[in-house]
Amino acid sequence: MTGKRKTKLKNYIYIILLTVLHSSCMDNEAMERNYQIIENISVASNITYKKIDSLEIQLDVYYPAIKLGKEPWESLTEQKRPTLIYFHGGGWISGDRTSRFLGLLPYLQKDWAVVNVDYRMLQETDLIGSLNDCIDAINWVYDNALTYKFDTDQIYLSGESAGGHLALLAGLVNKTNLGDVPVQKRKSEIQGIINWYGITHMESAIKFWDDASYEKMILDKWKGDTKQYLDFTSPLNHIASNIKVPILSIHGDKDENVEIEQAISLHNELESHGIKNKLVKIEGKKHGDFSSKELKFIFNEIWNFLEIEN
């Protein structure tokens, strides 16, 4: 969201693409898929989807388009596209959308549209503020569906760690307030959530972390009842039998940052309510340190779970 980040965004993306495309270990088929990303995908970057005083909160859109080679330079097909909305991790205190770009490539290879979102950190707001930003981003996607050919019947949420937590909350919360604090309401239904090692129960996560200064950051800007706040911001507490959104969780069984019990508890609660879900455990791995072989397996699990052709 800073000026420096804005100026570096496009260069950063294209440097990464060139690095990926020229990797000597890629087979011809993988190379061809990545060339097709350059051919078929356009980027609309640094879009302000929300403004609070002087703070501009931004997102980037990756969308399928036909390159024309002359003005108006591109055209969109009439076909609407499945759309992934992604929220980055970083413990709600660090990270940004640009740093998570590589994790979006498999969706772009599928010709999906992808919306990569920044949201306010705990230095600027509480978790309800971060959640409201994420829901506002979902609503922005709905409001701009015609412009970018987003298929509003195929909206999926994803994120890792803190971003996984926010993806779960944004997809599950159906209330309009927490005490006197308003909570944004989604304008569109969600067809699936892909949760990469996200927090599902705040109180047990805080106990696991056992870090007084970090706990203070989580609670500092909230002025109401602490237990009510932690209960509300725990995705586990928003699961009910009328919830229809399928949820896939990916988690390393040796994770030292977000213990796998968070994912197991989510899986068990979803199972008890008859909600379609799956927990993909990656043996021996910690907080996102997955190999290329494991990532291939994970994304095959994602496509199968969402019933999308591999």
LOLOMAR-430381 format. One record per residue (C-alpha): x, y, z; residue number from 0. Coordinates in Angstrom, 1 decimal. Example, Ala and Ser with C-alpha at 12.3 -4.5 7.8 and 13.67 -1.06 7.14 Angstrom:
((12.3 -4.5 7.8) 0);
((13.7 -1.1 7.1) 1);
END
This chain:
((0.0 0.0 0.0) 0);
((3.0 2.3 0.2) 1);
((4.3 4.2 -2.8) 2);
((7.5 2.1 -2.8) 3);
((5.4 -1.1 -2.9) 4);
((3.3 0.3 -5.8) 5);
((6.3 1.1 -8.0) 6);
((7.9 -2.3 -7.4) 7);
((4.8 -4.4 -7.9) 8);
((4.9 -4.9 -11.7) 9);
((8.6 -5.3 -11.9) 10);
((8.5 -7.9 -9.1) 11);
((5.8 -9.9 -10.9) 12);
((7.5 -10.0 -14.2) 13);
((10.9 -10.8 -12.7) 14);
((9.3 -13.8 -11.0) 15);
((7.6 -14.9 -14.2) 16);
((10.9 -14.7 -16.1) 17);
((12.6 -16.7 -13.4) 18);
((9.9 -19.4 -13.5) 19);
((9.9 -19.5 -17.3) 20);
((13.6 -19.9 -17.7) 21);
((14.1 -22.5 -15.0) 22);
((16.3 -25.2 -16.5) 23);
((14.6 -28.0 -14.5) 24);
((11.2 -27.4 -16.0) 25);
((9.8 -30.0 -18.5) 26);
((8.5 -28.8 -21.9) 27);
((4.8 -29.2 -20.8) 28);
((5.3 -27.0 -17.7) 29);
((7.2 -24.4 -19.7) 30);
((4.3 -24.3 -22.2) 31);
((1.8 -23.7 -19.5) 32);
((3.8 -20.8 -18.1) 33);
((4.2 -19.2 -21.6) 34);
((0.4 -19.5 -21.9) 35);
((0.0 -17.4 -18.7) 36);
((1.9 -14.5 -20.4) 37);
((-0.2 -15.0 -23.5) 38);
((-3.6 -15.3 -21.8) 39);
((-3.5 -13.4 -18.5) 40);
((-3.5 -9.7 -17.9) 41);
((-2.9 -7.8 -14.7) 42);
((-4.7 -4.9 -13.2) 43);
((-2.6 -3.8 -10.2) 44);
((-2.8 -1.5 -7.3) 45);
((-6.6 -1.1 -7.4) 46);
((-7.9 0.7 -4.3) 47);
((-11.0 -1.3 -3.2) 48);
((-11.4 0.6 0.1) 49);
((-10.3 3.9 1.5) 50);
((-10.2 4.8 5.2) 51);
((-9.1 8.5 5.7) 52);
((-5.8 8.7 3.8) 53);
((-5.2 4.9 3.8) 54);
((-5.8 3.1 0.5) 55);
((-6.3 -0.6 0.8) 56);
((-5.5 -2.3 -2.5) 57);
((-5.7 -5.5 -4.5) 58);
((-4.5 -6.9 -7.8) 59);
((-6.6 -8.7 -10.4) 60);
((-5.2 -11.4 -12.7) 61);
((-7.8 -12.0 -15.4) 62);
((-7.9 -13.9 -18.8) 63);
((-7.8 -11.6 -21.8) 64);
((-6.9 -11.7 -25.5) 65);
((-3.9 -9.6 -26.4) 66);
((-4.7 -7.5 -29.5) 67);
((-1.3 -5.9 -30.3) 68);
((-3.0 -2.5 -30.9) 69);
((-5.5 -0.2 -29.1) 70);
((-7.5 -1.0 -27.0) 71);
((-4.7 -3.6 -26.5) 72);
((-6.9 -6.4 -25.1) 73);
((-10.4 -7.8 -25.0) 74);
((-12.1 -10.1 -22.6) 75);
((-13.9 -13.2 -23.7) 76);
((-17.6 -13.5 -23.0) 77);
((-16.9 -16.6 -20.8) 78);
((-17.0 -16.0 -17.1) 79);
((-14.2 -17.4 -15.1) 80);
((-13.9 -19.2 -11.7) 81);
((-12.4 -16.7 -9.4) 82);
((-10.0 -17.1 -6.4) 83);
((-9.8 -14.4 -3.8) 84);
((-6.5 -14.8 -1.9) 85);
((-5.5 -13.3 1.5) 86);
((-1.8 -13.4 2.5) 87);
((-0.4 -14.6 5.8) 88);
((2.0 -13.0 8.2) 89);
((0.4 -13.3 11.6) 90);
((-1.9 -10.3 10.9) 91);
((1.2 -8.1 11.5) 92);
((3.3 -8.5 8.3) 93);
((3.3 -9.7 4.7) 94);
((1.6 -8.3 1.7) 95);
((-0.2 -9.5 -1.4) 96);
((2.9 -9.3 -3.7) 97);
((5.0 -11.6 -1.7) 98);
((2.5 -14.4 -2.2) 99);
((2.2 -14.2 -5.9) 100);
((3.9 -17.5 -6.8) 101);
((1.2 -19.4 -5.0) 102);
((-1.3 -18.1 -7.5) 103);
((0.3 -19.6 -10.6) 104);
((-1.6 -22.9 -10.5) 105);
((-4.9 -21.1 -10.7) 106);
((-3.7 -18.9 -13.6) 107);
((-2.6 -22.1 -15.4) 108);
((-6.2 -23.2 -15.1) 109);
((-7.4 -19.9 -16.7) 110);
((-9.0 -18.7 -13.5) 111);
((-9.3 -15.1 -12.5) 112);
((-7.4 -14.3 -9.3) 113);
((-7.9 -11.4 -6.9) 114);
((-4.9 -10.9 -4.6) 115);
((-5.8 -8.8 -1.5) 116);
((-4.1 -6.6 1.0) 117);
((-5.9 -5.9 4.3) 118);
((-5.1 -3.8 7.4) 119);
((-2.7 -5.2 9.9) 120);
((-3.1 -5.3 13.7) 121);
((-0.9 -2.2 13.9) 122);
((-3.8 -0.4 12.2) 123);
((-7.0 -2.2 13.4) 124);
((-8.3 -5.3 15.2) 125);
((-9.2 -8.6 13.7) 126);
((-12.8 -7.4 13.0) 127);
((-11.3 -4.6 11.0) 128);
((-9.1 -7.0 9.0) 129);
((-12.2 -9.3 8.5) 130);
((-14.3 -6.3 7.3) 131);
((-11.5 -5.5 4.7) 132);
((-11.6 -9.1 3.4) 133);
((-15.4 -9.0 3.1) 134);
((-15.2 -5.7 1.4) 135);
((-12.8 -7.2 -1.1) 136);
((-15.2 -10.1 -1.7) 137);
((-18.0 -7.5 -2.3) 138);
((-15.7 -5.6 -4.7) 139);
((-15.3 -8.8 -6.7) 140);
((-19.1 -9.1 -6.9) 141);
((-19.6 -5.5 -7.9) 142);
((-16.9 -5.7 -10.6) 143);
((-17.8 -9.1 -12.0) 144);
((-18.9 -7.8 -15.4) 145);
((-15.7 -5.8 -15.8) 146);
((-13.4 -8.7 -15.3) 147);
((-15.7 -11.6 -16.2) 148);
((-15.7 -13.0 -12.6) 149);
((-18.2 -15.9 -12.3) 150);
((-20.1 -15.0 -9.2) 151);
((-21.4 -18.6 -9.0) 152);
((-17.8 -19.8 -8.7) 153);
((-16.1 -17.6 -6.1) 154);
((-13.5 -19.4 -3.9) 155);
((-11.5 -18.0 -1.0) 156);
((-8.0 -19.0 0.1) 157);
((-5.1 -17.9 2.2) 158);
((-2.3 -19.2 4.3) 159);
((-1.8 -19.0 8.1) 160);
((-3.4 -15.6 9.2) 161);
((-4.8 -15.4 5.6) 162);
((-6.3 -18.8 5.9) 163);
((-7.9 -17.7 9.2) 164);
((-9.4 -14.7 7.4) 165);
((-10.5 -16.7 4.4) 166);
((-12.4 -19.1 6.8) 167);
((-13.9 -16.2 8.7) 168);
((-14.9 -14.3 5.7) 169);
((-16.6 -17.3 4.2) 170);
((-18.3 -18.5 7.3) 171);
((-19.4 -15.4 9.3) 172);
((-23.1 -14.6 8.7) 173);
((-23.6 -12.1 11.5) 174);
((-23.9 -8.3 11.1) 175);
((-22.3 -7.2 14.3) 176);
((-20.2 -8.0 17.3) 177);
((-21.7 -6.2 20.2) 178);
((-21.8 -2.6 19.0) 179);
((-19.2 -3.2 16.2) 180);
((-20.6 -3.7 12.7) 181);
((-19.5 -6.7 10.7) 182);
((-19.7 -6.4 6.9) 183);
((-22.0 -8.7 5.1) 184);
((-21.1 -10.6 1.9) 185);
((-22.9 -9.9 -1.3) 186);
((-22.2 -13.3 -2.8) 187);
((-22.1 -16.9 -1.9) 188);
((-18.8 -18.7 -1.6) 189);
((-18.3 -22.0 -3.4) 190);
((-15.3 -23.3 -1.5) 191);
((-12.5 -22.3 0.9) 192);
((-8.9 -23.5 0.5) 193);
((-7.3 -23.1 4.0) 194);
((-3.6 -23.4 4.1) 195);
((-2.7 -24.0 7.8) 196);
((-5.0 -21.3 9.1) 197);
((-6.0 -20.5 12.7) 198);
((-9.4 -21.9 13.6) 199);
((-9.7 -21.3 17.3) 200);
((-8.1 -18.1 18.7) 201);
((-8.0 -18.8 22.4) 202);
((-6.2 -22.1 22.0) 203);
((-3.8 -20.6 19.4) 204);
((-2.9 -17.8 21.8) 205);
((-2.3 -20.3 24.6) 206);
((-0.1 -22.3 22.2) 207);
((2.0 -19.3 21.2) 208);
((2.5 -18.3 24.8) 209);
((3.8 -14.8 23.8) 210);
((2.6 -12.0 25.9) 211);
((3.7 -9.2 23.5) 212);
((2.0 -10.9 20.5) 213);
((-1.1 -11.5 22.6) 214);
((-1.2 -7.8 23.5) 215);
((-1.0 -6.9 19.8) 216);
((-4.0 -9.2 19.0) 217);
((-6.1 -7.7 21.8) 218);
((-4.8 -4.2 22.0) 219);
((-7.2 -2.4 19.7) 220);
((-10.3 -4.3 20.8) 221);
((-12.1 -2.3 23.5) 222);
((-14.9 -4.8 24.2) 223);
((-15.2 -8.1 25.9) 224);
((-12.1 -10.2 25.2) 225);
((-13.8 -13.6 25.3) 226);
((-16.6 -12.5 23.0) 227);
((-13.9 -11.1 20.6) 228);
((-11.9 -14.3 20.6) 229);
((-15.0 -16.5 20.2) 230);
((-16.3 -14.4 17.3) 231);
((-12.9 -14.4 15.5) 232);
((-12.6 -18.2 15.8) 233);
((-13.9 -19.9 12.5) 234);
((-14.8 -23.0 14.5) 235);
((-17.6 -21.1 16.2) 236);
((-19.3 -20.2 12.9) 237);
((-19.9 -23.7 11.7) 238);
((-23.5 -24.9 11.7) 239);
((-25.5 -27.5 9.8) 240);
((-26.9 -24.8 7.4) 241);
((-23.3 -24.0 6.2) 242);
((-22.9 -25.3 2.7) 243);
((-19.4 -24.1 1.7) 244);
((-16.9 -27.0 1.2) 245);
((-13.6 -26.5 3.1) 246);
((-10.3 -28.1 2.2) 247);
((-7.4 -27.7 4.8) 248);
((-3.7 -28.3 4.1) 249);
((-1.5 -28.6 7.1) 250);
((2.0 -29.9 8.0) 251);
((1.8 -32.4 10.9) 252);
((4.9 -30.9 12.5) 253);
((3.8 -27.2 12.2) 254);
((5.4 -25.2 15.1) 255);
((3.5 -22.0 14.3) 256);
((0.0 -23.2 14.0) 257);
((-0.4 -26.6 15.5) 258);
((-2.2 -29.2 13.4) 259);
((-4.8 -29.6 16.1) 260);
((-6.3 -26.4 14.8) 261);
((-7.0 -28.1 11.4) 262);
((-8.1 -31.4 13.1) 263);
((-10.6 -29.5 15.3) 264);
((-12.0 -27.8 12.2) 265);
((-12.2 -31.1 10.3) 266);
((-14.0 -32.8 13.2) 267);
((-16.5 -30.0 13.6) 268);
((-17.3 -29.9 9.9) 269);
((-17.7 -33.6 9.9) 270);
((-20.1 -33.5 12.8) 271);
((-22.3 -31.1 10.9) 272);
((-22.2 -33.0 7.6) 273);
((-20.3 -30.3 5.8) 274);
((-18.1 -31.4 2.8) 275);
((-14.5 -31.1 3.8) 276);
((-11.1 -32.7 3.7) 277);
((-7.9 -32.4 5.8) 278);
((-4.7 -32.9 3.8) 279);
((-1.9 -33.7 6.2) 280);
((1.6 -33.3 4.9) 281);
((3.8 -35.6 7.0) 282);
((7.0 -34.2 8.5) 283);
((6.4 -30.7 7.3) 284);
((6.1 -27.5 9.3) 285);
((4.6 -24.1 8.4) 286);
((4.4 -24.2 4.6) 287);
((7.8 -25.8 3.8) 288);
((6.3 -28.0 1.1) 289);
((8.5 -29.5 -1.7) 290);
((7.5 -29.3 -5.3) 291);
((6.4 -32.9 -5.2) 292);
((4.2 -32.2 -2.2) 293);
((2.8 -29.1 -3.9) 294);
((1.9 -31.1 -7.0) 295);
((0.1 -33.6 -4.7) 296);
((-1.7 -30.7 -2.8) 297);
((-3.0 -29.0 -5.9) 298);
((-4.2 -32.3 -7.3) 299);
((-6.1 -32.7 -4.0) 300);
((-7.5 -29.1 -4.5) 301);
((-8.7 -29.8 -8.0) 302);
((-10.3 -33.1 -7.0) 303);
((-12.0 -31.7 -4.0) 304);
((-13.4 -28.8 -6.0) 305);
((-14.3 -31.3 -8.7) 306);
((-12.3 -29.4 -11.3) 307);
((-10.6 -31.3 -14.1) 308);
((-6.8 -31.8 -13.6) 309);
END
